[in-house]
Amino acid sequence: MDAKISRYHDVYARWLRDPHGFWGDAAAEIDWIVKPKTVFDAGAGVYGHWFPDGVCNTCYNAVDRHVEAGRGEQAAIIYDSPVTNTKQTITYAALQTKTELLAGILKHNFGVEKGDRVILYMPMVPEALVAMLACARLGAIHSVVFGGFAPKELATRIDDCTPKVILSASCGIEVARVIPYKPLLDEAIRLARHKPSACMILQRPQAKAEMTPGRDHDWQETWDHALVWAHNVLEPVAMKATDPLYILYTSGTTGIPKGVVRDNGGHMVALKWSMKNLYGVEPGEVWWAASDIGWVVGHSYIVYAPLLHGATTILYEGKPVGTPDAGAFWRVIAEHGAVAMFTAPTAFRAIKKEDPQGKLFAQYDFAKFRTLFLAGERADPDTIIWAENLLHKPVIDHWWQTETGWCIAGNPVGLGQLPVKRGSPTVAMPGYDIRVVDEACKEVPRGTMGSIVVRLPLPPSSLPTLWQNDERMKESYLAEFPGYYKTADAGYIDDEGYVYVMGRTDDIINVAGHRLSTGGMEEVLAGHRDVAECAVLGIKDELKGEVPCGFIVLKAGVNRPPAEIESECVALVRDKIGPVASFRLAIIVNRLPKTRSGKILRGTIKKMADQEPWSMPATIDDPAILDEIGSAMKAKGVGT
């Protein structure tokens, strides 16, 4: 859509003029038990509270109200699991029955009450979504921890949020590898000071869990028994808008995870608004966020936003490649008629690496598909161009964080798409007053690199605080730039208001006094014809303080001499950015170490290169990759 007929600028200006009126109108899209009279109370909490006198229930809004509106037979969840060769469709009516029953089980069988915490340590199965919604129905606070997370990390989270119950499964499946969860859970409980009173375990046929008598309960047996008793069905519990809905842990710089809190009211208002206005999706349409429920994307856009909006959400238990091939995403989109998809750029880099010509795409019908959204890390222009050329549909980058719960800067398709500038997630969404400042918190001129901050208050759905730790909230996010939220991202804003996120503030390296963006160098390297993906980071240098080093993964089928490609990459950066970059070292590796959400573990690679102490990241997808990286660095004399 032409920017001239986009409503974005008018909508954003309206928010700036009257933020309370704007969010008050958005709140009308939610069914309230008690409608809020106050939109925002600036004197409450750390920086204020949204809809403080409103009363609501998130599960009711995500499930029951659609059934009451006569849409009970519409698909709510489509479960597609190539790793188990299973597909299942759950209607809104069936989802209501399941959440009623599981909420009743939690309350009547295990004594879970409003405000109690429940940890979910589960794979990508429908029971996990039902469990999240059942907690919301009951008023319990859920905390989803990635299934397969290391016991020590899980134990830390158990001690921090002190759950009454843990819901888990016997195993998860990573491509062809079965990962037993129960031994990890047992060890975590052994390590934790806090002991849950009960665990409910979903036995999957791929691996049977050993049960601990008196503590562990078989999911199916408990479920079957509850079906007999009508009193186990639970109606939605009235919650204050400011009551916590969930806790989601994100890594802390001290090694102690930060428990990001999400409230009920503001969360629903912002997510519901985003589905139509940002993503351009209508109720009843099929939407797919290819993420994991362990991440914020899974919380916001696999579970809550699409269901609040009355859309159909796809739950996919598989990978972009290997389940069975690099055409997996194309199959899911075409088979289920998805109109839009949201995933991480790394997923498309993996597909591009395996099928650079996009031959597998040609097998599928994309008539219904309209938009591809990317987020989670920088979307390099080369990947965007590749996807655009393949799909012939808009490829939209957008930027947000675990802490915000939804988009900070994006291209609002529902308001009328703005022109795409590759390398930019486009413009600030309503609710976000984005500024770029220097170290003294002074705004820098347009086009100048600095720290990206958001003027307070943060919009609905953003974290009101950290779990039981207001002081850490202030220290981590609000203290460094008074009056602003620190994103810890660096970048700039151009003359048209487009935001450019060049990397974490830690990724801006100082080379002989010059502040340079590793993200800019990655953009250049990604443009090389043989490069599938790359990571650039600054490593210690006695003369210049830091110098950039590039780690490069080649596309499938490239068989030219590695030294030749490395030399070309060095020359490319020096040509595009200049000798000031001091880019002299490119190292070809088979693969890059990543988290299970696809983020490259740049910090760990840097510590290895700088010979600093490092520990195995809890979120790493495959620990063996770090040995490969270490060997490649050693061969080049790095980190030795």
C-alpha positions as CSV (number, residue, x, y, z in Angstrom):
1,M,0.0,0.0,0.0
2,D,1.2,3.5,-0.9
3,A,2.5,5.5,2.1
4,K,0.2,8.3,1.0
5,I,-2.8,6.4,2.0
6,S,-1.4,4.8,5.1
7,R,-3.2,6.0,8.2
8,Y,0.0,5.5,10.3
9,H,1.0,9.1,10.7
10,D,-2.5,10.2,11.7
11,V,-2.9,7.4,14.2
12,Y,0.5,8.0,15.7
13,A,-0.2,11.8,15.9
14,R,-3.5,11.0,17.6
15,W,-1.7,8.9,20.2
16,L,0.8,11.7,20.8
17,R,-2.0,14.2,21.3
18,D,-4.1,12.1,23.6
19,P,-2.5,8.9,24.8
20,H,-5.2,8.2,27.4
21,G,-8.0,8.6,24.8
22,F,-6.1,6.4,22.4
23,W,-5.6,3.5,24.8
24,G,-9.1,4.0,26.3
25,D,-10.6,3.4,22.8
26,A,-8.3,0.4,22.3
27,A,-9.5,-1.0,25.6
28,A,-13.1,-1.1,24.2
29,E,-12.0,-4.1,22.2
30,I,-11.6,-6.1,25.4
31,D,-14.6,-7.6,27.4
32,W,-14.3,-6.2,31.0
33,I,-15.9,-7.5,34.1
34,V,-15.5,-4.0,35.4
35,K,-14.7,-1.4,32.8
36,P,-11.7,0.8,33.8
37,K,-12.6,4.4,34.5
38,T,-8.9,5.3,34.8
39,V,-6.7,4.7,31.7
40,F,-3.3,5.4,33.4
41,D,-2.2,6.1,37.0
42,A,1.2,7.8,36.8
43,G,1.6,7.6,40.6
44,A,1.3,3.8,40.9
45,G,4.1,1.2,40.6
46,V,7.5,1.9,39.2
47,Y,6.5,4.2,36.4
48,G,2.7,4.0,36.5
49,H,-0.1,1.4,35.9
50,W,-2.5,0.9,33.0
51,F,-6.2,0.5,33.6
52,P,-5.7,0.2,37.4
53,D,-9.4,0.0,38.3
54,G,-10.4,-2.4,35.5
55,V,-11.4,-6.1,36.3
56,C,-11.0,-8.8,33.6
57,N,-10.0,-12.3,32.8
58,T,-7.5,-13.1,30.0
59,C,-8.7,-16.6,29.3
60,Y,-12.3,-15.5,29.0
61,N,-11.2,-12.9,26.4
62,A,-9.1,-15.4,24.5
63,V,-11.6,-18.3,24.5
64,D,-15.1,-18.0,26.1
65,R,-16.2,-14.8,24.4
66,H,-15.6,-16.2,20.9
67,V,-17.8,-19.3,21.8
68,E,-20.5,-17.0,23.2
69,A,-20.4,-15.0,20.0
70,G,-21.3,-18.1,18.0
71,R,-17.9,-19.0,16.7
72,G,-17.2,-22.1,18.8
73,E,-16.7,-24.3,15.8
74,Q,-14.0,-22.1,14.3
75,A,-10.5,-23.5,14.7
76,A,-8.6,-21.9,17.5
77,I,-5.4,-24.0,17.3
78,I,-3.9,-26.0,14.5
79,Y,-1.2,-28.3,15.8
80,D,1.2,-29.5,13.2
81,S,4.1,-31.8,14.4
82,P,6.3,-33.2,11.6
83,V,8.5,-34.7,14.3
84,T,5.7,-37.0,15.5
85,N,3.7,-37.0,12.2
86,T,0.7,-35.6,14.1
87,K,-1.9,-32.9,13.1
88,Q,-4.8,-31.8,15.2
89,T,-7.3,-29.0,15.1
90,I,-8.9,-27.7,18.3
91,T,-12.0,-25.5,18.0
92,Y,-12.7,-22.6,20.3
93,A,-15.5,-24.7,21.9
94,A,-13.1,-27.6,22.5
95,L,-10.5,-25.2,23.8
96,Q,-13.0,-23.8,26.3
97,T,-13.8,-27.2,27.6
98,K,-10.1,-28.1,28.0
99,T,-9.2,-24.9,29.8
100,E,-12.2,-25.2,32.1
101,L,-11.2,-28.7,33.0
102,L,-7.5,-28.1,33.5
103,A,-8.2,-25.0,35.6
104,G,-10.5,-27.1,37.7
105,I,-7.8,-29.8,38.1
106,L,-5.2,-27.2,39.2
107,K,-7.6,-25.8,41.8
108,H,-9.4,-28.9,43.1
109,N,-6.7,-31.5,42.8
110,F,-3.6,-29.5,43.5
111,G,-4.9,-26.5,45.6
112,V,-3.7,-23.8,43.2
113,E,-5.3,-20.5,44.0
114,K,-5.4,-17.0,42.4
115,G,-1.9,-15.6,42.7
116,D,-0.1,-18.9,43.0
117,R,2.7,-19.7,40.5
118,V,2.8,-22.6,38.1
119,I,5.9,-23.5,36.1
120,L,5.4,-25.0,32.7
121,Y,8.3,-27.1,31.4
122,M,6.9,-28.4,28.2
123,P,7.4,-29.1,24.5
124,M,5.4,-27.5,21.7
125,V,2.2,-29.5,22.2
126,P,-1.4,-28.3,22.6
127,E,-1.4,-29.2,26.3
128,A,1.1,-26.4,26.9
129,L,-1.2,-23.8,25.4
130,V,-4.1,-25.2,27.3
131,A,-2.0,-25.0,30.5
132,M,-1.2,-21.3,30.0
133,L,-4.8,-20.5,29.4
134,A,-6.0,-22.6,32.3
135,C,-3.6,-20.7,34.6
136,A,-5.0,-17.4,33.3
137,R,-8.5,-18.7,33.8
138,L,-7.8,-19.5,37.4
139,G,-5.8,-16.4,38.1
140,A,-2.6,-18.4,38.7
141,I,0.7,-16.8,37.4
142,H,2.4,-19.1,34.9
143,S,6.1,-19.1,34.2
144,V,7.0,-21.0,31.0
145,V,10.5,-22.4,31.0
146,F,11.9,-23.9,27.9
147,G,11.5,-27.7,27.9
148,G,14.9,-29.2,28.0
149,F,16.4,-26.2,29.9
150,A,19.4,-27.2,32.0
151,P,18.5,-28.3,35.6
152,K,20.6,-25.5,37.2
153,E,18.8,-22.8,35.2
154,L,15.4,-24.4,35.9
155,A,16.2,-24.6,39.6
156,T,17.0,-20.9,39.7
157,R,13.6,-20.1,38.3
158,I,11.9,-22.5,40.7
159,D,13.6,-20.7,43.7
160,D,12.7,-17.3,42.3
161,C,9.0,-17.8,41.6
162,T,8.3,-20.6,44.1
163,P,5.7,-22.6,42.1
164,K,3.0,-24.6,43.8
165,V,2.8,-27.0,40.8
166,I,5.0,-27.8,37.8
167,L,3.4,-29.0,34.6
168,S,5.8,-31.0,32.4
169,A,6.1,-33.8,29.8
170,S,8.2,-36.9,29.5
171,C,10.2,-35.6,26.6
172,G,10.7,-33.1,23.8
173,I,11.8,-33.9,20.2
174,E,14.5,-31.9,18.4
175,V,14.3,-33.1,14.7
176,A,15.1,-36.8,15.2
177,R,16.5,-36.5,18.7
178,V,14.3,-37.4,21.7
179,I,15.2,-35.3,24.8
180,P,13.9,-36.8,28.1
181,Y,12.7,-33.9,30.3
182,K,11.9,-35.8,33.4
183,P,15.5,-36.5,34.6
184,L,16.2,-32.8,34.0
185,L,13.1,-31.8,36.0
186,D,14.0,-34.2,38.8
187,E,17.5,-32.8,39.1
188,A,16.2,-29.3,39.1
189,I,13.9,-30.0,41.9
190,R,16.7,-31.7,43.8
191,L,18.9,-28.6,43.4
192,A,16.2,-26.1,44.2
193,R,15.6,-24.9,47.8
194,H,11.8,-24.6,47.0
195,K,10.0,-27.8,46.4
196,P,6.7,-27.9,44.4
197,S,3.9,-29.8,46.1
198,A,3.0,-31.6,42.8
199,C,4.1,-32.3,39.2
200,M,1.7,-33.2,36.5
201,I,3.5,-35.1,33.7
202,L,2.3,-35.6,30.1
203,Q,3.6,-39.1,29.1
204,R,4.5,-39.0,25.4
205,P,5.0,-42.2,23.4
206,Q,8.5,-41.3,22.4
207,A,9.8,-41.6,26.0
208,K,8.2,-42.7,29.2
209,A,9.0,-40.8,32.4
210,E,9.7,-42.4,35.7
211,M,7.3,-41.0,38.3
212,T,8.1,-40.0,41.8
213,P,5.4,-41.4,44.1
214,G,3.4,-38.9,46.1
215,R,4.6,-35.9,44.0
216,D,4.2,-36.8,40.3
217,H,0.8,-37.3,38.7
218,D,0.1,-38.8,35.3
219,W,-1.5,-36.1,33.0
220,Q,-3.9,-38.4,31.2
221,E,-5.0,-40.3,34.3
222,T,-5.7,-37.1,36.2
223,W,-7.6,-35.7,33.2
224,D,-9.7,-38.8,32.7
225,H,-10.6,-38.9,36.4
226,A,-11.5,-35.2,36.4
227,L,-13.9,-35.7,33.5
228,V,-16.2,-37.7,35.9
229,W,-16.5,-34.8,38.3
230,A,-18.5,-31.8,37.2
231,H,-17.1,-29.7,40.0
232,N,-13.7,-29.7,38.3
233,V,-15.0,-27.3,35.7
234,L,-13.8,-23.8,36.6
235,E,-15.3,-20.5,35.5
236,P,-13.0,-17.5,34.8
237,V,-11.8,-15.8,37.9
238,A,-12.1,-12.0,38.2
239,M,-8.6,-10.4,38.0
240,K,-7.5,-6.8,38.5
241,A,-6.0,-5.4,35.2
242,T,-2.8,-4.9,37.2
243,D,-2.6,-8.4,38.5
244,P,0.3,-10.5,37.0
245,L,-0.7,-12.9,34.2
246,Y,2.8,-14.4,33.8
247,I,6.5,-14.3,34.6
248,L,9.0,-14.8,31.8
249,Y,12.6,-15.0,32.7
250,T,15.3,-13.4,30.6
251,S,19.0,-13.5,31.1
252,G,20.5,-11.0,33.5
253,T,24.0,-9.5,33.2
254,T,24.7,-10.8,36.7
255,G,23.9,-14.4,35.7
256,I,20.7,-14.2,37.8
257,P,17.7,-14.3,35.5
258,K,15.3,-11.4,35.5
259,G,11.6,-12.3,35.9
260,V,9.7,-10.0,33.5
261,V,6.2,-9.6,34.7
262,R,3.2,-9.2,32.4
263,D,-0.1,-7.8,33.7
264,N,-3.6,-8.9,32.5
265,G,-5.3,-5.7,31.3
266,G,-2.7,-3.7,29.4
267,H,-1.3,-6.9,27.9
268,M,-4.7,-7.8,26.3
269,V,-5.3,-4.2,25.1
270,A,-2.0,-3.8,23.3
271,L,-1.9,-7.3,21.8
272,K,-5.5,-7.2,20.5
273,W,-4.7,-3.8,18.9
274,S,-1.6,-5.1,17.2
275,M,-3.2,-8.1,15.4
276,K,-5.3,-5.9,13.2
277,N,-3.3,-2.6,13.1
278,L,0.2,-3.9,12.9
279,Y,-0.1,-7.4,11.4
280,G,-3.2,-6.8,9.3
281,V,-4.9,-10.0,10.4
282,E,-8.7,-10.3,10.7
283,P,-10.6,-12.5,13.1
284,G,-11.1,-16.0,11.6
285,E,-8.0,-15.9,9.5
286,V,-5.1,-18.3,10.0
287,W,-1.9,-16.8,11.5
288,W,1.5,-18.5,12.2
289,A,4.2,-17.4,14.6
290,A,7.0,-19.9,14.1
291,S,8.6,-19.6,17.5
292,D,8.5,-21.5,20.8
293,I,6.2,-20.8,23.8
294,G,9.4,-20.6,25.9
295,W,10.1,-17.2,24.3
296,V,8.1,-14.0,24.4
297,V,7.1,-14.4,20.8
298,G,5.4,-17.6,21.7
299,H,3.6,-16.1,24.6
300,S,2.4,-13.0,22.7
301,Y,1.8,-14.4,19.2
302,I,1.4,-18.1,19.3
303,V,-1.0,-18.0,22.3
304,Y,-2.5,-14.7,23.5
305,A,-2.7,-12.2,20.6
306,P,-4.2,-14.4,17.9
307,L,-6.7,-16.0,20.4
308,L,-7.7,-12.6,21.9
309,H,-8.3,-11.5,18.3
310,G,-10.4,-14.6,17.4
311,A,-7.9,-15.8,14.8
312,T,-6.6,-19.3,14.2
313,T,-3.1,-19.9,15.5
314,I,-0.7,-22.6,14.2
315,L,1.3,-24.5,16.8
316,Y,4.3,-26.1,15.0
317,E,6.6,-28.7,16.5
318,G,9.4,-28.8,14.1
319,K,12.2,-26.8,12.5
320,P,12.7,-24.7,9.4
321,V,15.0,-27.3,7.9
322,G,15.4,-31.0,8.7
323,T,11.7,-31.7,9.4
324,P,11.9,-33.0,6.7
325,D,13.6,-30.4,4.5
326,A,14.0,-26.7,3.8
327,G,10.4,-26.6,2.4
328,A,8.8,-27.3,5.8
329,F,7.7,-23.7,6.3
330,W,6.2,-23.5,2.8
331,R,4.2,-26.7,3.4
332,V,2.7,-25.4,6.7
333,I,1.7,-22.0,5.3
334,A,0.2,-23.6,2.2
335,E,-1.5,-26.5,3.8
336,H,-3.2,-24.5,6.6
337,G,-3.9,-21.4,4.6
338,A,-1.9,-19.0,6.7
339,V,-2.3,-15.3,5.6
340,A,0.7,-14.1,7.6
341,M,3.7,-15.5,9.3
342,F,6.1,-14.2,12.0
343,T,9.5,-15.8,12.5
344,A,13.2,-15.0,13.2
345,P,15.5,-14.0,10.4
346,T,17.8,-16.9,11.3
347,A,15.1,-19.3,10.2
348,F,15.1,-17.9,6.7
349,R,18.9,-17.8,6.7
350,A,18.8,-21.6,7.4
351,I,16.3,-22.1,4.6
352,K,18.4,-20.0,2.2
353,K,21.5,-21.9,3.1
354,E,19.9,-25.3,2.3
355,D,17.9,-24.2,-0.7
356,P,19.5,-21.0,-2.0
357,Q,17.5,-21.2,-5.3
358,G,14.2,-21.7,-3.5
359,K,13.3,-24.7,-5.5
360,L,11.2,-26.3,-2.8
361,F,9.0,-23.2,-2.6
362,A,7.7,-23.8,-6.2
363,Q,5.7,-26.9,-5.0
364,Y,3.3,-24.9,-2.8
365,D,0.3,-22.7,-3.3
366,F,0.7,-19.3,-1.6
367,A,-2.6,-17.7,-2.9
368,K,-3.8,-16.8,0.6
369,F,-0.5,-15.7,2.0
370,R,0.0,-11.9,2.3
371,T,2.9,-10.9,4.6
372,L,6.1,-12.3,6.2
373,F,7.2,-10.6,9.4
374,L,10.7,-11.0,10.8
375,A,11.9,-10.1,14.3
376,G,14.2,-11.4,17.1
377,E,17.5,-10.1,15.7
378,R,18.6,-7.9,12.9
379,A,17.2,-8.8,9.6
380,D,20.0,-8.3,7.2
381,P,19.0,-6.8,3.8
382,D,20.4,-9.8,1.9
383,T,18.0,-12.2,3.6
384,I,15.1,-9.7,3.1
385,I,15.8,-9.4,-0.6
386,W,16.1,-13.2,-0.9
387,A,12.7,-13.7,0.7
388,E,11.1,-10.9,-1.3
389,N,12.3,-12.3,-4.6
390,L,11.0,-15.8,-3.6
391,L,7.7,-14.9,-2.1
392,H,6.7,-11.8,-4.1
393,K,5.0,-10.6,-0.9
394,P,6.0,-7.9,1.6
395,V,8.8,-8.9,4.0
396,I,8.4,-6.8,7.1
397,D,11.1,-6.4,9.7
398,H,10.0,-5.2,13.2
399,W,11.7,-4.7,16.5
400,W,10.7,-5.4,20.1
401,Q,11.9,-7.1,23.3
402,T,10.9,-9.6,25.9
403,E,10.4,-6.7,28.2
404,T,7.9,-4.9,25.9
405,G,5.8,-7.9,24.9
406,W,5.0,-6.4,21.5
407,C,6.4,-4.3,18.8
408,I,8.4,-1.1,19.5
409,A,9.1,-0.2,15.9
410,G,7.4,-1.8,12.9
411,N,5.7,-1.3,9.6
412,P,1.9,-1.2,10.3
413,V,0.4,-3.3,7.5
414,G,-3.1,-3.0,9.0
415,L,-2.9,0.8,8.9
416,G,-1.4,0.8,5.4
417,Q,2.1,-0.3,4.7
418,L,4.8,2.3,4.6
419,P,7.7,2.0,2.2
420,V,10.3,-0.6,3.2
421,K,13.8,0.6,3.9
422,R,15.9,-2.6,4.2
423,G,17.9,-2.7,7.4
424,S,15.2,-0.7,9.3
425,P,12.2,-2.1,11.2
426,T,10.5,1.2,10.1
427,V,8.8,3.5,12.6
428,A,7.7,3.8,16.2
429,M,4.4,2.2,17.1
430,P,1.8,4.2,19.0
431,G,2.8,4.1,22.7
432,Y,6.5,4.4,22.0
433,D,8.2,7.7,21.9
434,I,11.6,6.6,20.7
435,R,14.7,8.8,21.1
436,V,18.4,8.3,20.4
437,V,20.7,9.8,23.1
438,D,24.4,10.0,24.0
439,E,26.0,8.9,27.3
440,A,24.8,12.1,29.0
441,C,21.2,11.4,28.0
442,K,21.2,14.2,25.4
443,E,19.4,13.6,22.1
444,V,21.8,13.3,19.2
445,P,21.1,14.6,15.7
446,R,19.1,12.5,13.2
447,G,21.4,10.0,11.5
448,T,23.8,9.9,14.5
449,M,24.5,6.6,16.3
450,G,23.6,6.4,20.0
451,S,21.6,4.5,22.6
452,I,18.0,3.9,21.7
453,V,15.6,4.8,24.6
454,V,11.9,5.1,25.0
455,R,10.3,8.1,26.9
456,L,8.3,7.0,29.9
457,P,5.7,5.8,30.4
458,L,6.0,2.6,28.5
459,P,2.7,1.6,26.7
460,P,0.3,-1.2,27.8
461,S,1.8,-4.7,27.7
462,S,5.3,-3.5,28.6
463,L,6.7,-4.9,31.9
464,P,5.4,-3.0,34.9
465,T,8.3,-4.4,37.0
466,L,10.4,-7.5,37.6
467,W,9.1,-10.2,39.7
468,Q,9.2,-9.1,43.4
469,N,12.1,-6.7,42.5
470,D,11.1,-3.1,41.8
471,E,14.7,-1.9,42.7
472,R,16.3,-4.2,40.1
473,M,13.7,-3.0,37.5
474,K,14.8,0.6,38.2
475,E,18.5,-0.2,38.2
476,S,18.3,-2.4,35.0
477,Y,16.1,-0.2,32.8
478,L,15.3,3.3,34.2
479,A,18.4,4.6,36.1
480,E,20.9,5.2,33.4
481,F,18.7,7.5,31.3
482,P,16.4,9.3,33.7
483,G,12.8,9.6,32.3
484,Y,13.5,6.9,29.7
485,Y,13.5,3.2,29.4
486,K,16.9,1.8,28.3
487,T,16.5,-0.7,25.5
488,A,20.2,-1.5,25.6
489,D,20.1,-1.4,21.8
490,A,22.2,1.0,19.7
491,G,21.3,2.7,16.5
492,Y,19.9,5.9,14.9
493,I,16.8,7.5,13.5
494,D,16.8,9.0,10.0
495,D,15.2,12.2,8.7
496,E,11.9,10.4,7.9
497,G,11.7,8.9,11.4
498,Y,12.8,5.4,10.4
499,V,14.6,3.6,13.2
500,Y,17.8,1.6,12.6
501,V,18.7,-0.9,15.3
502,M,22.4,-1.7,14.7
503,G,22.9,-4.1,17.6
504,R,23.1,-4.3,21.3
505,T,25.0,-1.4,22.9
506,D,27.7,-4.0,23.6
507,D,28.0,-4.7,19.8
508,I,29.2,-1.1,19.1
509,I,32.9,-1.6,19.1
510,N,35.6,1.0,19.7
511,V,38.4,0.6,17.1
512,A,41.2,3.1,17.7
513,G,38.6,5.7,18.9
514,H,36.1,5.1,16.1
515,R,32.7,3.8,17.2
516,L,31.7,1.2,14.7
517,S,28.6,-1.1,14.3
518,T,29.2,-4.8,14.0
519,G,25.7,-4.9,12.5
520,G,26.8,-2.7,9.6
521,M,29.7,-5.1,8.9
522,E,27.4,-8.1,9.1
523,E,25.1,-6.4,6.5
524,V,28.1,-6.1,4.1
525,L,29.2,-9.7,4.6
526,A,25.7,-11.1,4.2
527,G,25.7,-9.5,0.7
528,H,28.5,-11.8,-0.5
529,R,27.2,-14.3,-3.0
530,D,28.5,-17.4,-1.0
531,V,27.6,-16.3,2.5
532,A,24.5,-17.8,4.1
533,E,24.9,-16.1,7.5
534,C,27.5,-14.4,9.6
535,A,28.4,-12.8,12.9
536,V,30.9,-10.0,13.5
537,L,32.2,-9.2,16.9
538,G,34.9,-7.1,18.4
539,I,37.9,-9.0,19.9
540,K,40.7,-7.5,22.0
541,D,43.6,-5.9,20.3
542,E,46.7,-4.5,22.1
543,L,47.1,-1.6,19.6
544,K,43.5,-0.6,18.8
545,G,41.6,-1.8,21.8
546,E,39.2,-3.9,19.7
547,V,39.2,-5.1,16.1
548,P,36.3,-6.8,14.3
549,C,36.3,-10.5,13.5
550,G,33.8,-12.1,11.1
551,F,32.5,-15.7,11.4
552,I,31.0,-16.9,8.2
553,V,28.8,-19.8,7.2
554,L,28.7,-20.7,3.5
555,K,25.6,-21.6,1.4
556,A,25.1,-25.2,0.6
557,G,27.0,-26.4,-2.4
558,V,29.8,-23.8,-2.3
559,N,33.1,-25.5,-2.9
560,R,35.6,-22.7,-3.6
561,P,38.8,-22.5,-1.5
562,P,37.9,-21.1,1.9
563,A,40.9,-18.7,1.9
564,E,39.7,-17.2,-1.3
565,I,36.2,-16.5,0.1
566,E,37.7,-15.1,3.3
567,S,39.9,-12.7,1.4
568,E,36.9,-11.5,-0.7
569,C,34.9,-10.9,2.5
570,V,37.7,-8.8,4.0
571,A,38.0,-6.8,0.8
572,L,34.2,-6.3,0.7
573,V,34.1,-4.8,4.2
574,R,37.1,-2.6,3.5
575,D,35.5,-1.4,0.3
576,K,32.0,-0.7,1.7
577,I,32.9,0.6,5.1
578,G,36.5,1.7,4.6
579,P,39.9,0.9,6.1
580,V,38.7,2.6,9.4
581,A,36.8,-0.7,10.1
582,S,40.2,-2.5,10.5
583,F,38.4,-5.6,9.2
584,R,41.2,-8.1,8.4
585,L,39.9,-11.4,9.8
586,A,37.1,-13.6,8.4
587,I,36.8,-17.2,9.6
588,I,34.7,-19.7,7.8
589,V,32.8,-22.1,10.1
590,N,30.3,-24.9,9.5
591,R,27.7,-23.3,11.8
592,L,27.2,-20.6,14.4
593,P,26.3,-21.2,18.0
594,K,22.7,-20.1,18.7
595,T,20.0,-20.1,21.3
596,R,17.0,-22.3,20.7
597,S,15.1,-19.2,19.4
598,G,17.9,-18.7,16.8
599,K,19.8,-15.8,18.3
600,I,23.6,-16.0,17.7
601,L,25.6,-16.3,20.9
602,R,28.0,-13.5,20.1
603,G,28.8,-12.8,23.7
604,T,30.1,-16.3,24.3
605,I,32.1,-16.3,21.1
606,K,33.7,-13.0,22.1
607,K,34.7,-14.4,25.6
608,M,36.3,-17.4,23.9
609,A,38.2,-15.1,21.5
610,D,39.3,-12.8,24.3
611,Q,40.3,-15.8,26.5
612,E,37.9,-14.7,29.2
613,P,36.1,-17.1,31.5
614,W,32.9,-18.3,30.0
615,S,30.2,-20.9,30.8
616,M,27.9,-23.0,28.6
617,P,24.8,-20.8,27.9
618,A,21.7,-22.5,29.2
619,T,19.8,-21.5,26.1
620,I,22.3,-23.0,23.6
621,D,20.8,-25.2,20.9
622,D,23.8,-27.5,20.4
623,P,26.8,-27.3,22.7
624,A,29.1,-29.1,20.3
625,I,29.2,-26.0,18.0
626,L,31.4,-24.1,20.6
627,D,34.1,-26.8,20.2
628,E,33.9,-26.3,16.4
629,I,34.2,-22.5,16.8
630,G,37.1,-22.9,19.2
631,S,39.0,-25.1,16.7
632,A,38.4,-22.7,13.9
633,M,39.6,-19.8,16.0
634,K,42.7,-21.7,17.1
635,A,43.6,-22.4,13.4
636,K,43.6,-18.7,12.8
637,G,45.5,-17.9,16.0
638,V,42.5,-16.3,17.8
639,G,41.9,-17.0,21.4
640,T,45.2,-18.8,21.9
